[in-house]
């Protein structure tokens, strides 16, 4: 699974970072997504809760 992030669409609500901080995080001022840090189910659940729709998951 891959997670895509649309920076232009993001409203920076912080839902993703708040719910899965090991997956969605800021490192050196950049937004980082590390899908190895949680289950696919947990990541999909958080992505589906993104209020702006800036996050999308894609099966590879």
Buried (B, 14 or more C-beta within 10 A) or exposed (E): EEBEBEEEEBEEEEBBBEBBEEBBBEEEEEBEBBBEBBEEEEBBBBBEEBEEEBBBBEEE
